[in-house]
Amino acid sequence: MRCNNVSYKSEYSSWVINDNVRLTLDMQRSDGYNDLKWAIGLNRLMLKIPGLWPPDNQDSREPIKSKIRLLCSIILLLILAIPTFISLTRVWGDIILMVDNLIYSLPLMIAIFKICVIWYKQKALAPLIDMIATDWIKPKTKEERDVMLRLAKISRMIAICGWLLASFLTITFFTLPFFGVTTRHVTNLTDPGRPLAIQAYYFYDVSKSPQFELTVLAQGISMFTMGITYYAVDHFLGLLVLHVCGQMENLHIRLTHMERYKDFNAILKYNIQDHMRLIRSIEIIDDSFDLLLLGIMLYFGIVFCLLGFLIVNLLNDDGHLSFMQLVWAVAVTVCILLHMCLYCAVGETLVTQSEKIHSATYEYAWYTLDPKAAKNIVLIMLRARKTLRITAGKIFPMTMATFCSLLKTSTGYISVLLANQD
């Protein structure tokens, strides 16, 4: 099938596909637009809520709406972040209350940091969204479509889990205080009246009605905004990387079975161009997210140490152990462990797919080809030698080995906190 100058326009973007390679395969052209909406619709919705999804250029009012949503998200986060940090200064010196505060204030800082990074990198990331749309709508074989659908299902499951987790956190924080139940360490210094969901200091009496109910409602809305922003950015990174992994797997299939195509030079040229496109995409992703991933690594190490310290302290605090506090601390610990593991697992998948491209080029039966054709394979061999990966601050590769090292180091620092308490 040959497709020349086929134009597609949608709510995501507009683009032109030029395909000059004539294939001998029977290609099945699926409804790519529906596949595209299914693959990225949930991630798109999650990023549109805080105003971080690149606005559609076809709608002149969309950029203004996006900026308004972004401003509202920042205001909602600051409504919760400022009282939380004021409370941190009031409890400074009491390690238990400080840990209780930092468990909530640090995610707020990271959420605000994520908003700033994605907003600043919005123009750089917009071409990647166009690339995803192009890949879904252009003609492809059933085998290639199945690969893309498989990885898109993983991305959707991650996004669904993010929705559920953000909703669960909001419901929990919104309902427990009304029943007088708290998951925090409550004292007269932090909560002179009825306990709030999050340790925060306000310049008015929050123990009276309706101030208490309105404050809890404001904290619940801010927590939902934080949860959506926090997980939406992470899932967007997962969407981008997993899509590139799917394209690399398709490239590996084409490199392994180039004998299917009549014009070897044409398909080899197409594969080289596709490989270069994927390399540039990973470079854009790494440049856009490297500082964010470095901050997340530091955040994970700090919060994991604090939670480990809090759990051990609760277990050793005879007679003062709160079952809700213990359950909540363990649940949050498992949550951030899985979240950090997700970053590294996605990075590990990218490394694996990159190495498969390298293996496919070296294992191809080049000695059966014409000398000029065999010589051209060297081009893709040279580029495939360097493993593609995403990094934290251009320093630490996001792989499972990095996750294990970070977990080991963070666990060691828990004993330091316990020693300082004694």
URHUTA-V780180 format. One record per residue. N is the residue number from 1. RES is the residue in one small letter. SS is DSSP state (H for helix, E for strand, L for the rest). PHI is phi as a letter, one per 20 degrees, with the letter a starting at -180 (* if undefined). D_CENTER is the distance of its C-alpha to the mean C-alpha in Angstrom with 1 decimal. Layout:
N;RES;SS;PHI;D_CENTER, N;RES;SS;PHI;D_CENTER
//
This chain:
1;m;L;*;36.5, 2;r;L;c;36.3, 3;c;E;c;34.3, 4;n;E;d;35.4, 5;n;E;l;34.0, 6;v;E;e;32.3, 7;s;E;d;30.7, 8;y;E;c;28.1, 9;k;E;c;27.2, 10;s;L;b;24.8, 11;e;L;f;22.9, 12;y;L;e;20.0, 13;s;L;a;22.1, 14;s;E;c;25.3, 15;w;E;b;25.9, 16;v;E;c;28.6, 17;i;E;d;28.5, 18;n;E;d;31.2, 19;d;E;c;32.0, 20;n;L;d;35.1, 21;v;L;d;34.9, 22;r;L;e;37.3, 23;l;L;d;36.1, 24;t;L;e;38.6, 25;l;L;e;36.2, 26;d;L;e;36.4, 27;m;L;e;33.2, 28;q;E;d;31.9, 29;r;L;e;30.5, 30;s;L;e;28.3, 31;d;L;f;27.4, 32;g;H;f;24.4, 33;y;H;f;23.8, 34;n;H;f;23.4, 35;d;H;f;21.1, 36;l;H;f;19.0, 37;k;H;f;18.9, 38;w;H;f;18.2, 39;a;H;f;15.3, 40;i;H;d;13.3, 41;g;H;f;15.2, 42;l;H;f;13.1, 43;n;H;f;9.9, 44;r;H;f;12.6, 45;l;H;f;14.2, 46;m;H;f;11.4, 47;l;H;e;11.0, 48;k;H;f;14.8, 49;i;H;g;15.6, 50;p;L;e;14.7, 51;g;L;m;16.0, 52;l;L;d;13.1, 53;w;L;f;13.6, 54;p;L;g;16.2, 55;p;L;f;19.5, 56;d;L;f;21.8, 57;n;L;f;24.7, 58;q;L;f;27.1, 59;d;L;d;27.1, 60;s;L;f;28.6, 61;r;L;e;27.6, 62;e;H;f;23.9, 63;p;H;g;23.1, 64;i;H;f;25.2, 65;k;H;f;23.5, 66;s;H;f;20.0, 67;k;H;f;21.4, 68;i;H;f;23.0, 69;r;H;f;20.0, 70;l;H;f;18.2, 71;l;H;f;21.3, 72;c;H;f;21.6, 73;s;H;f;18.1, 74;i;H;f;19.0, 75;i;H;f;22.4, 76;l;H;f;21.2, 77;l;H;f;19.1, 78;l;H;f;22.0, 79;i;H;g;24.4, 80;l;H;e;22.9, 81;a;H;f;21.9, 82;i;H;f;25.4, 83;p;H;f;27.4, 84;t;H;f;25.2, 85;f;H;f;25.8, 86;i;H;f;29.5, 87;s;H;f;29.7, 88;l;H;f;28.3, 89;t;H;f;31.2, 90;r;H;f;33.7, 91;v;L;e;32.7, 92;w;L;g;32.5, 93;g;L;o;34.5, 94;d;L;e;33.9, 95;i;H;f;31.3, 96;i;H;f;30.6, 97;l;H;f;30.1, 98;m;H;f;28.0, 99;v;H;f;25.6, 100;d;H;f;25.6, 101;n;H;f;24.7, 102;l;H;f;22.0, 103;i;H;f;20.0, 104;y;H;d;19.5, 105;s;H;f;19.8, 106;l;H;f;17.3, 107;p;H;g;14.3, 108;l;H;f;16.0, 109;m;H;f;16.2, 110;i;H;f;12.5, 111;a;H;f;11.8, 112;i;H;f;14.5, 113;f;H;f;13.4, 114;k;H;f;10.0, 115;i;H;f;12.3, 116;c;H;f;14.7, 117;v;H;f;12.6, 118;i;H;f;11.2, 119;w;H;f;14.7, 120;y;H;f;16.4, 121;k;L;e;14.6, 122;q;H;g;14.9, 123;k;H;f;17.9, 124;a;H;f;16.6, 125;l;H;e;13.7, 126;a;H;g;16.1, 127;p;H;f;17.9, 128;l;H;f;15.0, 129;i;H;f;14.9, 130;d;H;f;18.6, 131;m;H;f;18.3, 132;i;H;f;16.3, 133;a;H;f;19.0, 134;t;H;f;21.8, 135;d;H;f;20.8, 136;w;H;f;20.8, 137;i;H;e;24.1, 138;k;L;f;26.1, 139;p;L;f;28.5, 140;k;E;b;27.4, 141;t;L;f;29.0, 142;k;H;f;28.4, 143;e;H;f;27.1, 144;e;H;f;24.4, 145;r;H;f;23.4, 146;d;H;f;23.2, 147;v;H;f;20.8, 148;m;H;f;18.5, 149;l;H;f;18.9, 150;r;H;f;18.2, 151;l;H;f;14.8, 152;a;H;f;14.1, 153;k;H;f;15.2, 154;i;H;f;12.7, 155;s;H;f;9.9, 156;r;H;f;11.9, 157;m;H;f;12.6, 158;i;H;f;9.1, 159;a;H;f;9.1, 160;i;H;f;12.6, 161;c;H;f;12.1, 162;g;H;f;9.8, 163;w;H;g;12.8, 164;l;H;f;15.3, 165;l;H;f;14.1, 166;a;H;f;14.0, 167;s;H;f;17.4, 168;f;H;f;18.8, 169;l;H;f;18.1, 170;t;H;f;19.8, 171;i;H;f;22.7, 172;t;H;f;23.3, 173;f;H;f;23.4, 174;f;H;f;25.4, 175;t;H;e;28.0, 176;l;H;g;28.8, 177;p;H;f;30.5, 178;f;H;f;32.8, 179;f;H;d;34.2, 180;g;L;m;34.6, 181;v;L;d;32.0, 182;t;L;c;29.5, 183;t;L;d;27.0, 184;r;L;d;27.8, 185;h;L;e;30.7, 186;v;L;e;33.1, 187;t;L;c;36.0, 188;n;L;f;38.5, 189;l;L;f;36.8, 190;t;L;e;33.4, 191;d;L;c;34.7, 192;p;L;f;38.4, 193;g;L;d;38.3, 194;r;L;f;36.1, 195;p;L;f;32.7, 196;l;L;e;29.6, 197;a;L;f;26.2, 198;i;L;c;24.9, 199;q;L;f;27.2, 200;a;L;b;28.0, 201;y;L;d;31.2, 202;y;L;d;32.7, 203;f;L;e;35.9, 204;y;L;b;37.5, 205;d;L;f;38.5, 206;v;L;e;35.7, 207;s;L;e;37.9, 208;k;L;e;39.9, 209;s;L;e;39.2, 210;p;L;e;37.7, 211;q;H;g;35.9, 212;f;H;f;34.3, 213;e;H;f;33.1, 214;l;H;f;31.8, 215;t;H;f;30.0, 216;v;H;f;28.3, 217;l;H;f;27.4, 218;a;H;f;25.9, 219;q;H;f;23.9, 220;g;H;f;22.6, 221;i;H;f;21.6, 222;s;H;f;19.9, 223;m;H;f;18.1, 224;f;H;f;16.9, 225;t;H;f;15.7, 226;m;H;f;13.9, 227;g;H;f;12.3, 228;i;H;f;11.3, 229;t;H;f;10.1, 230;y;H;f;8.2, 231;y;H;e;6.3, 232;a;H;f;6.5, 233;v;H;f;4.8, 234;d;H;f;1.4, 235;h;H;f;3.5, 236;f;H;f;5.0, 237;l;H;f;4.1, 238;g;H;f;5.0, 239;l;H;f;7.7, 240;l;H;f;9.0, 241;v;H;f;9.5, 242;l;H;f;10.8, 243;h;H;f;13.0, 244;v;H;f;14.4, 245;c;H;f;15.0, 246;g;H;f;16.9, 247;q;H;f;18.9, 248;m;H;f;19.8, 249;e;H;f;21.0, 250;n;H;f;23.1, 251;l;H;f;24.4, 252;h;H;f;25.4, 253;i;H;f;27.3, 254;r;H;f;29.1, 255;l;H;f;30.0, 256;t;H;f;31.3, 257;h;L;c;33.5, 258;m;H;f;34.7, 259;e;H;f;38.1, 260;r;H;f;37.3, 261;y;L;d;37.6, 262;k;L;f;41.0, 263;d;L;e;40.1, 264;f;H;f;38.6, 265;n;H;f;38.3, 266;a;H;f;36.6, 267;i;H;f;33.9, 268;l;H;f;33.5, 269;k;H;f;33.1, 270;y;H;f;30.5, 271;n;H;f;28.5, 272;i;H;f;28.8, 273;q;H;f;27.6, 274;d;H;f;24.6, 275;h;H;f;23.8, 276;m;H;f;24.1, 277;r;H;f;21.8, 278;l;H;f;19.0, 279;i;H;f;19.7, 280;r;H;f;19.5, 281;s;H;f;16.2, 282;i;H;f;14.7, 283;e;H;f;16.6, 284;i;H;f;15.1, 285;i;H;f;11.5, 286;d;H;f;12.7, 287;d;H;f;14.8, 288;s;H;e;12.2, 289;f;H;d;9.6, 290;d;H;f;12.2, 291;l;H;f;13.4, 292;l;H;f;10.2, 293;l;H;f;9.5, 294;l;H;f;13.2, 295;g;H;f;13.2, 296;i;H;f;10.6, 297;m;H;f;13.0, 298;l;H;f;15.9, 299;y;H;f;14.7, 300;f;H;f;14.1, 301;g;H;f;17.6, 302;i;H;f;19.3, 303;v;H;f;18.1, 304;f;H;f;18.8, 305;c;H;f;22.2, 306;l;H;f;22.9, 307;l;H;f;22.1, 308;g;H;f;24.2, 309;f;H;f;26.9, 310;l;H;f;27.0, 311;i;H;f;27.2, 312;v;H;f;30.0, 313;n;H;f;31.7, 314;l;H;f;31.7, 315;l;H;f;33.2, 316;n;H;e;35.8, 317;d;L;e;36.7, 318;d;L;f;39.6, 319;g;L;n;40.6, 320;h;L;d;37.7, 321;l;L;f;34.9, 322;s;L;d;33.0, 323;f;H;f;31.7, 324;m;H;f;29.1, 325;q;H;f;27.9, 326;l;H;f;27.7, 327;v;H;f;25.9, 328;w;H;f;23.3, 329;a;H;f;22.8, 330;v;H;f;22.5, 331;a;H;f;20.0, 332;v;H;f;17.7, 333;t;H;f;18.1, 334;v;H;f;17.2, 335;c;H;f;14.1, 336;i;H;f;12.7, 337;l;H;f;14.1, 338;l;H;f;12.3, 339;h;H;f;8.9, 340;m;H;f;9.9, 341;c;H;f;11.4, 342;l;H;f;8.5, 343;y;H;g;7.1, 344;c;H;f;10.8, 345;a;H;f;11.6, 346;v;H;f;9.5, 347;g;H;f;11.2, 348;e;H;f;14.3, 349;t;H;f;14.4, 350;l;H;f;14.3, 351;v;H;f;17.2, 352;t;H;f;19.1, 353;q;H;f;19.1, 354;s;H;f;20.2, 355;e;H;f;22.9, 356;k;H;f;24.1, 357;i;H;f;24.8, 358;h;H;f;26.8, 359;s;H;f;28.7, 360;a;H;f;29.5, 361;t;H;f;31.1, 362;y;H;f;33.2, 363;e;H;e;34.3, 364;y;L;f;35.4, 365;a;L;f;39.2, 366;w;H;f;39.7, 367;y;H;f;43.4, 368;t;H;e;44.2, 369;l;L;e;43.3, 370;d;L;f;45.3, 371;p;H;g;45.2, 372;k;H;f;43.7, 373;a;H;f;40.9, 374;a;H;f;40.3, 375;k;H;f;40.1, 376;n;H;f;37.4, 377;i;H;f;35.1, 378;v;H;g;35.1, 379;l;H;g;32.9, 380;i;H;f;29.9, 381;m;H;f;30.9, 382;l;H;f;30.7, 383;r;H;f;27.2, 384;a;H;f;25.9, 385;r;L;f;27.3, 386;k;L;e;24.3, 387;t;L;f;21.3, 388;l;L;e;18.1, 389;r;L;b;15.1, 390;i;L;e;12.3, 391;t;E;c;13.4, 392;a;E;d;13.2, 393;g;L;m;15.8, 394;k;L;m;17.5, 395;i;L;d;18.8, 396;f;E;d;16.9, 397;p;E;f;15.6, 398;m;L;e;12.5, 399;t;L;c;14.6, 400;m;H;f;16.0, 401;a;H;f;19.0, 402;t;H;f;17.1, 403;f;H;f;15.6, 404;c;H;f;19.2, 405;s;H;f;20.7, 406;l;H;f;18.4, 407;l;H;f;19.3, 408;k;H;f;22.9, 409;t;H;f;23.1, 410;s;H;f;21.6, 411;t;H;f;24.0, 412;g;H;f;26.9, 413;y;H;f;26.4, 414;i;H;f;26.9, 415;s;H;f;30.5, 416;v;H;f;30.8, 417;l;H;f;29.9, 418;l;H;f;32.3, 419;a;H;f;35.0, 420;n;H;f;34.6, 421;q;H;f;35.0, 422;d;L;f;38.3
//
